[in-house]
Amino acid sequence: MLEYSIDEPGAILCVTPSAALTAEDFAGLARFADAYLNTHPGLGGLLIESQSFTGWDSFAALSAHLRFLRDHQRGVERIALVTDRPIGPVVKALAEPFATADIRQFALGQHDAALRWLRTTGRREARILMVLTSHDQLGSTGRKTGFWLEELAAPYYVFQDAGARITLASPKGGQPPLDPASEGTEAASPATLRFKADAAANAQLASTLPLSAITAGDFDAVFYPGGHGPLWDLAEDAGSIAMIEAMFAAGKPVAAVCHAPAVLRHVRSADGEWLVHGKTVTGFSNTEESAVGLSAVVPFCVEDMLVAEGGQYSKAPDWQVHVVTDGLLVTGQNPASSGPAAQTLLSLLRPGA
């Protein structure tokens, strides 16, 4: 039989075989792992512990077929084996689904040492996709729009300073349009000033990947900066909608700030319901839209859309920081919320950090 549990912090899956294993044992483990990963972004490691276990052959025969090993290996780059038995068959069984994993054996009685190693060994850098708008026209006003600089710059440096690998994309690829209002003195912040002076960041921004070239499976999380542009293009973009649905199906977090929760407009959950239905969410408020004089210009107001689709909308006073998390969905109300929303996204990627 198999016993299994999750050790927190660290999201370590602990598995203890104690007799010859059956198909039902592995089915139960797969269900357990699936249930955990439905509400968590990944596993931080795998610990297999057994004394004088005689069922390694059955483990070897079945492990390659386990759905959780094959499909849910995100974050599992270290495997600790605590046993007094030769581990060759187990290593061989794990080689295919965990080809890049560091597998280490510990002697019986070294359970705590194994957990310390799994918790403290540096994880692979998080791979975060940031998706920007390609739309530059503010309705029929003749004015320019695009993405809001603070909402790119603040999260960008939260992720970069945490050691994440950042990829930038947009529907059309190349240089995305910057809302000129976000470059003004009143909108300046330490993050925007840092970004403007960062040649490497600006070179990356000038060559965003086209969204059609992006595969959701290549990333651990996605972050959508706002600006008014997403109301026109990303809210309707079939590739973006499919990617968000794929991220949620894979148990990976998605974040959107200010006007960017508009990207959720046509996204549905696995049961066919609107993704935001019943979820606690936020986004650029109606009062903030009114304050910037664009309520009659935008194709829809973010707050109205979220409420219409069954979201449990909440907000702070205008322009104040407000970030809401519901499962794997992170939303922020306005530009000031973009950095804190990025920190929240990182906390979902690194349980116990």
C-alpha positions in Angstrom: 0.0 0.0 0.0 0.9 3.6 -0.3 0.7 6.4 2.2 1.1 10.0 0.9 1.0 13.5 2.3 2.1 17.1 1.5 4.8 18.6 3.7 4.4 22.4 4.1 6.2 24.7 3.7 7.9 23.6 0.5 5.0 21.7 -1.1 6.9 18.4 -0.8 5.0 15.3 -1.8 5.9 12.5 0.6 5.2 8.9 -0.5 5.7 5.9 1.8 5.2 2.4 0.2 4.8 -0.3 2.7 3.9 -3.4 0.7 3.6 -4.7 -2.8 1.9 -2.0 -4.8 -1.3 -2.3 -6.8 -2.9 -0.2 -9.6 -5.4 1.2 -7.1 -2.5 2.4 -4.9 -1.2 4.5 -7.8 -4.6 5.6 -8.9 -5.2 6.9 -5.3 -1.8 8.7 -5.4 -2.7 10.3 -8.7 -6.0 11.5 -7.4 -4.3 12.9 -4.3 -1.8 14.8 -6.4 -4.4 16.1 -8.8 -6.6 17.4 -5.9 -3.6 19.3 -4.4 -2.5 20.7 -7.8 -6.1 21.9 -8.5 -5.5 24.6 -5.9 -1.7 24.9 -5.9 0.7 25.8 -8.7 3.2 23.0 -8.3 5.1 20.6 -6.1 8.4 21.6 -4.6 9.9 18.1 -4.5 9.2 14.4 -4.0 10.3 12.3 -1.0 10.0 8.5 -1.2 10.7 6.7 2.0 10.6 3.0 2.8 12.4 0.4 5.0 13.1 -3.0 3.4 10.5 -2.4 0.7 10.2 -5.3 -1.6 7.9 -3.7 -4.2 10.4 -1.6 -6.2 9.7 -3.7 -9.3 6.0 -2.9 -9.2 6.9 0.8 -8.7 9.2 0.6 -11.7 6.5 -1.1 -13.8 3.8 1.5 -13.0 5.5 4.8 -12.2 6.1 5.8 -15.9 2.3 5.6 -16.4 1.3 7.7 -13.5 -0.5 10.7 -14.7 0.7 12.9 -11.9 4.3 12.0 -12.6 3.9 12.5 -16.3 1.8 15.7 -16.3 2.3 17.3 -12.9 6.0 17.4 -12.5 6.1 21.2 -12.4 8.6 22.3 -9.7 9.8 18.8 -9.0 13.5 19.0 -9.8 14.7 17.2 -6.6 13.7 13.7 -5.5 14.9 12.3 -2.2 14.9 8.5 -1.6 15.1 7.4 2.0 15.7 3.7 2.1 18.0 0.9 3.0 17.4 -0.8 -0.4 19.3 -0.4 -3.7 17.6 2.4 -5.6 18.6 1.6 -9.1 15.2 0.4 -10.2 13.5 3.5 -8.8 16.0 5.8 -10.4 15.4 4.1 -13.7 11.6 4.3 -13.3 11.9 8.1 -12.6 14.4 8.8 -15.3 11.8 9.5 -18.1 9.2 11.6 -16.3 11.9 13.5 -14.3 14.8 13.5 -16.8 16.4 16.6 -15.3 15.7 15.9 -11.6 18.4 15.6 -9.0 17.8 12.3 -7.3 19.6 11.7 -4.0 19.5 8.7 -1.6 19.4 9.2 2.2 19.9 6.5 4.8 17.0 5.3 6.9 16.5 7.7 9.8 17.5 10.7 7.7 13.9 11.8 7.0 14.5 15.3 8.4 17.8 15.7 6.4 16.0 14.7 3.2 13.3 17.3 3.8 15.8 20.0 4.6 17.6 19.2 1.3 14.3 19.3 -0.7 13.3 22.6 0.9 16.5 24.5 0.7 18.1 23.5 -2.6 17.6 26.3 -5.1 14.6 25.8 -7.4 14.7 26.2 -11.1 14.0 29.9 -12.0 10.4 30.6 -12.5 9.3 31.2 -16.1 6.9 34.1 -16.2 5.1 35.3 -19.3 4.0 39.0 -19.5 1.5 39.8 -22.2 1.1 43.4 -23.4 -1.5 45.0 -25.7 -0.8 45.8 -29.4 -3.7 48.3 -29.6 -2.8 52.0 -29.8 -6.1 53.9 -30.6 -8.3 55.3 -27.8 -11.6 54.6 -29.4 -12.6 57.3 -31.9 -11.0 60.1 -29.9 -7.9 60.3 -32.1 -5.8 59.9 -29.0 -3.2 57.2 -28.5 -3.3 54.5 -25.9 -1.5 51.2 -25.2 0.0 49.6 -22.1 0.6 51.6 -18.9 4.3 51.8 -18.1 4.0 51.4 -14.3 2.0 48.2 -14.8 4.8 46.7 -16.9 7.8 48.1 -15.0 6.9 47.4 -11.4 6.0 43.7 -12.0 9.0 43.3 -14.3 11.5 44.2 -11.6 9.6 42.2 -8.9 10.1 39.2 -11.1 13.6 40.0 -12.3 14.9 40.8 -8.8 13.4 37.4 -7.6 15.5 35.6 -10.3 12.6 34.8 -12.6 13.0 34.4 -16.3 10.7 36.9 -18.0 9.3 36.6 -21.5 7.3 39.4 -23.1 4.6 38.8 -25.7 1.9 40.8 -27.5 -0.8 39.9 -30.1 1.3 41.4 -33.0 4.7 40.9 -31.6 7.5 43.5 -31.8 7.3 46.9 -30.0 3.9 47.3 -28.2 2.4 50.8 -28.0 3.0 52.7 -24.8 0.2 54.9 -23.5 1.9 58.4 -23.7 0.1 59.5 -20.5 2.0 56.9 -18.5 5.3 58.5 -19.4 4.5 61.8 -17.8 6.0 63.2 -14.6 2.8 62.5 -12.6 3.0 58.8 -13.5 6.7 58.4 -12.8 7.8 55.9 -10.1 11.2 54.3 -9.2 10.2 51.3 -11.3 9.4 53.4 -14.4 12.6 55.4 -14.1 14.6 52.2 -13.7 12.9 50.8 -16.8 13.6 53.8 -18.9 17.3 53.6 -18.0 17.5 49.8 -18.6 18.8 49.2 -22.1 18.3 45.4 -21.9 14.7 45.8 -20.7 13.9 48.2 -23.5 15.5 45.9 -26.1 13.3 43.1 -24.8 10.3 45.3 -25.0 11.0 46.2 -28.6 11.0 42.6 -29.6 8.1 41.0 -27.9 7.1 37.6 -29.2 3.8 37.3 -31.1 1.2 35.7 -29.0 0.7 33.0 -31.6 4.2 31.7 -31.0 3.6 31.2 -27.3 2.9 27.8 -25.7 1.3 27.9 -22.3 3.2 24.8 -21.2 6.5 26.6 -21.4 5.6 29.0 -18.6 4.9 28.7 -14.9 2.6 31.8 -14.7 1.3 34.6 -16.8 0.9 38.3 -15.9 -1.1 40.9 -17.9 -0.2 44.5 -17.4 -3.0 47.0 -18.1 -3.5 50.2 -19.9 -6.6 50.8 -22.0 -5.3 48.9 -24.9 -6.3 45.4 -23.7 -10.0 46.4 -23.7 -9.9 46.4 -27.5 -7.5 43.6 -28.5 -6.6 41.1 -25.7 -10.2 41.0 -24.4 -11.2 39.5 -27.8 -8.0 37.6 -28.7 -8.7 33.9 -29.2 -5.0 33.0 -28.6 -5.0 34.8 -25.3 -8.3 33.3 -24.2 -7.1 29.8 -25.1 -3.8 30.3 -23.2 -5.5 31.5 -20.0 -7.8 28.5 -20.1 -4.8 26.2 -20.7 -2.9 27.8 -17.7 -5.8 27.2 -15.4 -6.3 23.7 -16.7 -2.6 23.0 -15.8 -3.0 24.6 -12.4 -0.8 27.6 -13.1 -1.5 31.1 -11.8 -2.7 34.0 -13.9 -2.5 37.7 -12.8 -4.0 40.8 -14.4 -4.0 44.4 -13.2 -6.0 47.6 -13.7 -7.7 47.3 -17.2 -6.1 43.9 -17.9 -8.8 41.8 -16.1 -10.6 42.6 -19.4 -8.7 39.6 -20.8 -10.9 37.4 -18.7 -14.1 38.6 -20.6 -14.5 35.5 -22.7 -12.5 33.0 -20.6 -14.4 30.0 -19.3 -13.6 27.4 -16.7 -13.5 23.6 -17.4 -17.2 23.3 -16.6 -18.1 25.9 -19.2 -19.0 28.7 -16.8 -17.4 32.1 -17.0 -14.0 31.8 -15.3 -14.7 34.8 -12.9 -18.1 33.4 -11.9 -18.2 33.1 -8.1 -14.6 34.3 -7.8 -13.4 37.3 -5.7 -12.0 39.7 -8.2 -11.0 43.4 -8.7 -9.9 45.6 -11.6 -10.1 49.3 -12.7 -13.2 50.6 -10.9 -16.1 52.6 -12.5 -15.2 55.6 -10.3 -11.6 55.5 -11.5 -12.8 55.3 -15.2 -15.1 58.2 -14.6 -12.2 60.2 -13.0 -10.1 59.8 -16.1 -13.1 60.8 -18.3 -13.2 57.7 -20.4 -16.4 55.9 -19.3 -18.1 56.7 -22.5 -15.1 56.0 -24.7 -14.1 52.4 -23.6 -15.9 49.5 -25.2 -16.9 48.3 -21.7 -16.0 49.1 -18.1 -13.9 46.4 -16.3 -15.9 46.6 -13.1 -19.2 46.2 -15.0 -17.9 43.2 -17.0 -16.6 41.4 -13.9 -19.9 41.9 -12.1 -22.0 40.9 -15.1 -20.1 37.6 -15.4 -20.8 36.7 -11.7 -17.5 37.9 -10.2 -17.5 39.0 -6.6 -16.1 42.4 -7.3 -14.3 44.4 -4.6 -12.4 47.7 -4.6 -10.4 50.1 -2.4 -10.7 53.9 -2.6 -9.7 55.2 -6.0 -5.9 54.9 -6.7 -5.2 52.9 -3.6 -3.5 49.5 -3.6 -5.9 46.6 -3.8 -5.0 43.0 -4.8 -7.3 40.1 -4.6 -6.4 36.4 -4.9 -8.9 33.6 -5.5 -7.2 30.3 -6.0 -4.8 30.7 -8.9 -6.4 34.0 -10.1 -4.7 37.3 -9.0 -6.3 40.6 -9.9 -5.2 44.2 -9.0 -7.3 47.3 -9.1 -5.1 50.0 -10.6 -1.4 50.9 -11.4 -0.5 51.2 -7.8 -1.5 47.5 -7.4 0.7 46.1 -10.1 3.9 45.6 -8.0 1.9 44.0 -5.1 0.0 41.8 -7.6 3.4 40.6 -8.9 4.5 39.7 -5.4 1.3 37.8 -4.8 1.9 35.9 -8.0 5.4 34.9 -6.9 4.0 33.7 -3.6 1.8 31.3 -5.4 4.7 30.0 -7.4 6.8 29.5 -4.3 4.7 28.1 -1.5 6.1 28.7 1.9 8.6 31.3 0.6 
